Every structure is written in structure tokens, then in C-alpha cells.
């Protein structure tokens, strides 16, 4: 199985991200359920902090995955280009050696 065939559930980063997602949503649910409409300054600050931090985590994860995908695609393109130029060089070398051999026979 190649690395491109992996499902998200086999990725450690994805599992950590999913746990973090579930965790902050559970914290928000607990705070809202526990407060039941009695919102004081401290509770509002904690709730906003949880939402802001989770937003940064989500953005960091998404941007990190996008950068990783871009890096992998660039590496694959470079390797493909190297393989095609090597095949051209090999075919040119083979053609020249055939011409030299035919001159001697």
C-alpha cells in the first residue's frame, strides 16, 4: 500500500486533530450546559478563548496539510522530470552506440 492510498483514520495527525476537535466541542457543550444562560465575564472569556484557540488549531492543521500536499506534488513532479530526462539520455546513448556498431560491421 502506498502512502497515497492511506485512509485518514490511519494518519496519526488526523486522529490527533479529530480528538482535539471533539475535545473543544465537548468543552463548549459542557460550558453552555453548565451555565444555562447565566453568562458572567469569566465564563464568556473562557468560552471565547476555547473558540479562538480551536480556530487557530484548525487553520494550522489545514494550512499544514495544504503545504505538505504542495511539497509532495512538487517532489513528484521533479522526480518524474528527472526520470523522463534520464530515459531520453539513455535512448540517445543507445541510438549512438547502435550507429557506431553498425559502422564496424
Residue frames as a rotation matrix with the C-alpha (Angstrom) as fourth column:
UNK 1
0.584 0.812 0.000 0.00
0.812 -0.584 0.000 0.00
0.000 0.000 -1.000 0.00
UNK 2
-0.360 -0.717 0.596 1.50
0.677 -0.641 -0.362 3.34
0.642 0.273 0.716 -0.99
UNK 3
-0.785 -0.007 -0.620 1.33
0.522 -0.546 -0.655 6.43
-0.334 -0.838 0.432 1.18
UNK 4
-0.857 0.501 -0.122 -1.23
-0.494 -0.728 0.476 7.93
0.150 0.468 0.871 -1.20
UNK 5
-0.310 0.760 -0.572 -3.66
-0.021 0.596 0.803 5.05
0.951 0.261 -0.168 -0.50
UNK 6
-0.872 -0.053 -0.487 -3.79
0.469 0.193 -0.861 5.68
0.140 -0.980 -0.144 3.26
UNK 7
0.203 0.961 0.188 -7.17
0.644 -0.275 0.713 6.50
0.737 -0.024 -0.675 4.73
UNK 8
0.021 -0.188 0.982 -7.43
-0.402 -0.901 -0.164 9.48
0.915 -0.391 -0.095 7.08
UNK 9
0.856 0.380 0.351 -8.18
-0.459 0.246 0.854 7.21
0.238 -0.892 0.385 10.03
UNK 10
0.715 -0.670 -0.201 -4.69
0.687 0.726 0.026 5.68
0.128 -0.156 0.979 9.71
UNK 11
-0.003 -0.696 0.718 -2.99
0.299 -0.686 -0.664 9.08
0.954 0.213 0.210 9.94
UNK 12
-0.246 -0.164 -0.955 -1.73
0.965 0.057 -0.258 9.99
0.096 -0.985 0.144 13.40
UNK 13
-0.991 -0.130 -0.043 -2.07
0.132 -0.990 -0.048 13.70
-0.036 -0.053 0.998 12.62
UNK 14
-0.459 0.886 0.060 -5.68
-0.296 -0.216 0.931 13.29
0.838 0.410 0.361 11.57
UNK 15
0.119 0.492 -0.862 -6.54
0.672 0.599 0.435 11.27
0.731 -0.631 -0.260 14.68
UNK 16
-0.587 -0.397 -0.705 -4.93
0.794 -0.455 -0.404 13.91
-0.160 -0.797 0.582 16.91
UNK 17
-0.953 0.272 0.133 -6.83
-0.202 -0.898 0.391 16.63
0.226 0.346 0.911 15.05
UNK 18
-0.175 0.947 -0.270 -10.13
-0.008 0.273 0.962 14.73
0.985 0.170 -0.040 15.38
UNK 19
-0.051 0.092 -0.994 -9.58
0.941 0.339 -0.016 14.25
0.336 -0.936 -0.104 19.13
UNK 20
-0.874 -0.313 -0.373 -8.82
0.424 -0.866 -0.266 17.97
-0.239 -0.390 0.889 19.51
UNK 21
-0.727 0.671 0.148 -11.96
-0.291 -0.496 0.818 18.83
0.622 0.552 0.556 17.52
UNK 22
0.109 0.784 -0.611 -14.12
0.397 0.529 0.750 16.57
0.911 -0.324 -0.254 19.66
UNK 23
-0.335 -0.347 -0.876 -12.44
0.934 -0.001 -0.357 17.89
0.123 -0.938 0.324 22.81
UNK 24
-0.991 -0.070 -0.111 -13.09
0.089 -0.980 -0.178 21.57
-0.097 -0.186 0.978 22.24
UNK 25
-0.423 0.906 0.005 -16.65
-0.346 -0.167 0.923 20.94
0.837 0.389 0.384 21.16
UNK 26
0.092 0.407 -0.909 -17.20
0.697 0.625 0.350 18.90
0.711 -0.666 -0.226 24.33
UNK 27
-0.688 -0.396 -0.608 -15.76
0.716 -0.510 -0.478 21.78
-0.121 -0.764 0.634 26.41
UNK 28
-0.902 0.406 0.148 -18.07
-0.326 -0.864 0.384 24.29
0.284 0.298 0.911 24.72
UNK 29
-0.079 0.912 -0.402 -21.07
-0.011 0.403 0.915 21.98
0.997 0.077 -0.022 25.22
UNK 30
-0.134 -0.024 -0.991 -20.16
0.915 0.381 -0.133 21.50
0.380 -0.924 -0.029 28.89
UNK 31
-0.921 -0.261 -0.290 -19.74
0.359 -0.857 -0.369 25.24
-0.152 -0.444 0.883 29.48
UNK 32
-0.695 0.712 0.101 -23.02
-0.479 -0.564 0.673 26.10
0.536 0.420 0.732 27.76
UNK 33
0.067 0.728 -0.683 -24.91
0.234 0.654 0.720 23.31
0.970 -0.208 -0.126 29.51
UNK 34
-0.316 -0.285 -0.905 -23.35
0.922 0.132 -0.364 24.14
0.223 -0.949 0.221 32.90
UNK 35
-0.986 -0.113 -0.122 -24.01
0.138 -0.965 -0.225 27.88
-0.092 -0.239 0.967 32.62
UNK 36
-0.327 0.927 0.184 -27.57
0.945 0.325 0.041 27.53
-0.022 0.188 -0.982 31.26
UNK 37
0.364 0.513 0.778 -27.84
0.666 -0.727 0.167 31.16
0.651 0.457 -0.606 30.25
UNK 38
0.943 -0.098 -0.318 -26.05
0.197 -0.607 0.770 32.69
-0.269 -0.789 -0.553 33.28
UNK 39
0.421 -0.805 0.418 -23.13
0.768 0.070 -0.637 34.18
0.483 0.589 0.648 31.38
UNK 40
0.831 -0.267 -0.487 -20.68
0.160 -0.725 0.670 36.17
-0.532 -0.634 -0.561 33.51
UNK 41
0.669 -0.608 -0.427 -17.42
-0.741 -0.584 -0.331 37.77
-0.048 0.538 -0.842 32.34
UNK 42
-0.267 -0.814 0.516 -15.21
-0.736 0.517 0.436 34.86
-0.622 -0.264 -0.738 33.40
UNK 43
0.050 0.374 0.926 -17.36
0.254 0.892 -0.373 32.25
-0.966 0.254 -0.051 31.63
UNK 44
0.947 0.302 -0.105 -17.57
0.005 -0.344 -0.939 34.36
-0.320 0.889 -0.327 28.48
UNK 45
0.333 -0.909 -0.250 -13.76
-0.925 -0.367 0.100 34.77
-0.183 0.198 -0.963 28.48
UNK 46
-0.385 -0.443 0.809 -13.20
-0.350 0.882 0.316 31.03
-0.854 -0.162 -0.495 28.85
UNK 47
0.420 0.645 0.638 -15.71
0.390 0.507 -0.769 30.26
-0.819 0.572 -0.039 26.09
UNK 48
0.932 -0.102 -0.348 -14.16
-0.337 -0.598 -0.727 32.80
-0.133 0.795 -0.592 23.71
UNK 49
-0.004 -0.995 0.099 -10.66
-0.903 0.046 0.427 31.51
-0.429 -0.088 -0.899 24.49
UNK 50
-0.195 -0.003 0.981 -11.69
0.063 0.998 0.016 27.95
-0.979 0.064 -0.195 23.64
UNK 51
0.767 0.559 0.316 -13.27
0.360 0.032 -0.932 29.06
-0.531 0.828 -0.177 20.35
UNK 52
0.758 -0.524 -0.387 -10.28
-0.645 -0.692 -0.325 31.22
-0.097 0.496 -0.863 19.33
UNK 53
-0.223 -0.886 0.407 -7.66
-0.741 0.425 0.520 28.59
-0.633 -0.186 -0.751 20.19
UNK 54
0.022 0.289 0.957 -9.62
0.312 0.908 -0.281 25.88
-0.950 0.304 -0.070 18.36
UNK 55
0.942 0.315 -0.118 -9.84
0.020 -0.402 -0.915 28.17
-0.336 0.860 -0.385 15.33
UNK 56
0.322 -0.909 -0.264 -6.07
-0.929 -0.357 0.098 28.61
-0.184 0.214 -0.959 15.29
UNK 57
-0.348 -0.421 0.838 -5.60
-0.326 0.892 0.313 24.85
-0.879 -0.164 -0.448 15.60
UNK 58
0.487 0.612 0.623 -7.97
0.413 0.467 -0.782 24.23
-0.770 0.638 -0.025 12.67
UNK 59
0.926 -0.160 -0.343 -6.28
-0.362 -0.635 -0.683 26.83
-0.108 0.756 -0.645 10.49
UNK 60
0.009 -0.992 0.127 -2.83
-0.910 0.045 0.413 25.48
-0.415 -0.120 -0.902 11.36
UNK 61
-0.183 -0.023 0.983 -3.84
0.041 0.999 0.031 21.93
-0.982 0.046 -0.182 10.53
UNK 62
0.752 0.554 0.358 -5.46
0.378 0.084 -0.922 22.87
-0.541 0.828 -0.146 7.22
UNK 63
0.780 -0.518 -0.351 -2.55
-0.625 -0.670 -0.401 25.08
-0.028 0.532 -0.846 6.14
UNK 64
-0.150 -0.860 0.487 -0.05
-0.732 0.428 0.530 22.43
-0.665 -0.277 -0.694 7.20
UNK 65
0.072 0.257 0.964 -1.81
0.347 0.900 -0.266 19.80
-0.935 0.353 -0.024 5.12
UNK 66
0.960 0.280 -0.013 -2.01
0.103 -0.393 -0.914 22.16
-0.261 0.876 -0.406 2.14
UNK 67
0.423 -0.882 -0.208 1.73
-0.889 -0.448 0.092 22.92
-0.174 0.146 -0.974 2.40
UNK 68
-0.264 -0.496 0.827 2.53
-0.358 0.847 0.394 19.23
-0.895 -0.192 -0.402 2.70
UNK 69
0.498 0.527 0.688 0.41
0.459 0.513 -0.725 18.41
-0.735 0.677 0.013 -0.37
UNK 70
0.942 -0.183 -0.280 2.12
-0.328 -0.674 -0.662 21.17
-0.068 0.715 -0.696 -2.36
UNK 71
0.065 -0.983 0.170 5.57
-0.901 0.015 0.434 19.92
-0.429 -0.181 -0.885 -1.29
UNK 72
-0.150 -0.068 0.986 4.76
0.038 0.996 0.074 16.30
-0.988 0.049 -0.147 -2.20
UNK 73
0.795 0.500 0.344 3.32
0.365 0.058 -0.929 17.29
-0.484 0.864 -0.137 -5.59
UNK 74
0.723 -0.603 -0.337 6.42
-0.689 -0.665 -0.288 19.37
-0.051 0.441 -0.896 -6.35
UNK 75
-0.196 -0.829 0.524 8.72
-0.701 0.492 0.516 16.50
-0.685 -0.267 -0.678 -5.36
UNK 76
0.166 0.337 0.927 6.78
0.351 0.858 -0.375 14.02
-0.921 0.388 0.024 -7.52
UNK 77
0.974 0.212 -0.078 6.93
0.021 -0.430 -0.903 16.42
-0.225 0.878 -0.423 -10.48
UNK 78
0.352 -0.922 -0.162 10.71
-0.916 -0.375 0.141 16.87
-0.190 0.099 -0.977 -10.09
UNK 79
-0.303 -0.459 0.835 11.26
-0.346 0.869 0.352 13.12
-0.888 -0.182 -0.422 -9.84
UNK 80
0.530 0.561 0.636 9.08
0.430 0.469 -0.772 12.50
-0.731 0.682 0.008 -12.90
UNK 81
0.912 -0.239 -0.334 11.01
-0.404 -0.669 -0.624 15.13
-0.074 0.704 -0.706 -14.84
UNK 82
-0.037 -0.978 0.203 14.32
-0.889 0.125 0.440 13.53
-0.456 -0.165 -0.875 -13.81
UNK 83
-0.093 0.065 0.994 13.08
0.087 0.995 -0.056 10.09
-0.992 0.082 -0.098 -14.89
UNK 84
0.838 0.467 0.283 11.94
0.317 0.008 -0.948 11.35
-0.445 0.884 -0.142 -18.30
UNK 85
0.681 -0.655 -0.329 15.24
-0.733 -0.609 -0.304 13.19
-0.002 0.448 -0.894 -18.95
UNK 86
-0.217 -0.757 0.617 17.20
-0.650 0.583 0.487 10.08
-0.728 -0.295 -0.619 -17.90
UNK 87
0.275 0.394 0.877 15.17
0.367 0.800 -0.474 7.94
-0.888 0.453 0.076 -20.32
UNK 88
0.984 0.050 -0.169 15.91
-0.122 -0.494 -0.861 10.45
-0.127 0.868 -0.480 -23.11
UNK 89
0.238 -0.971 -0.030 19.63
-0.948 -0.239 0.209 10.35
-0.210 -0.021 -0.978 -22.31
UNK 90
-0.218 -0.282 0.934 19.57
-0.235 0.944 0.230 6.55
-0.947 -0.169 -0.272 -22.29
UNK 91
0.636 0.516 0.574 17.73
0.415 0.399 -0.818 6.38
-0.650 0.758 0.040 -25.62
UNK 92
0.849 -0.413 -0.330 20.18
-0.529 -0.651 -0.545 8.85
0.010 0.637 -0.771 -27.20
UNK 93
-0.087 -0.930 0.357 23.11
-0.870 0.246 0.428 6.85
-0.486 -0.273 -0.830 -25.89
UNK 94
0.004 0.163 0.987 21.61
0.131 0.978 -0.162 3.60
-0.991 0.130 -0.018 -27.21
UNK 95
0.918 0.379 0.116 20.96
0.175 -0.125 -0.977 5.13
-0.355 0.917 -0.181 -30.63
UNK 96
0.566 -0.779 -0.270 24.54
-0.824 -0.530 -0.199 6.43
0.012 0.336 -0.942 -30.89
UNK 97
-0.273 -0.690 0.671 26.04
-0.620 0.659 0.426 3.11
-0.736 -0.300 -0.607 -29.83
UNK 98
0.409 0.472 0.781 23.92
0.331 0.720 -0.610 1.32
-0.850 0.508 0.138 -32.46
UNK 99
0.974 -0.065 -0.219 25.21
-0.222 -0.490 -0.843 3.69
-0.053 0.869 -0.491 -35.12
UNK 100
0.132 -0.990 0.058 28.81
-0.973 -0.118 0.200 3.12
-0.191 -0.083 -0.978 -34.06
UNK 101
-0.180 -0.151 0.972 28.31
-0.207 0.972 0.113 -0.67
-0.962 -0.181 -0.206 -34.03
UNK 102
0.736 0.517 0.436 26.75
0.290 0.341 -0.894 -0.63
-0.611 0.785 0.101 -37.49
UNK 103
0.729 -0.538 -0.424 29.76
-0.685 -0.587 -0.432 1.25
-0.016 0.605 -0.796 -38.87
UNK 104
-0.260 -0.909 0.327 32.11
-0.889 0.358 0.287 -1.52
-0.378 -0.216 -0.900 -37.75
UNK 105
-0.196 0.238 0.951 30.01
0.029 0.971 -0.237 -4.38
-0.980 -0.018 -0.197 -39.10
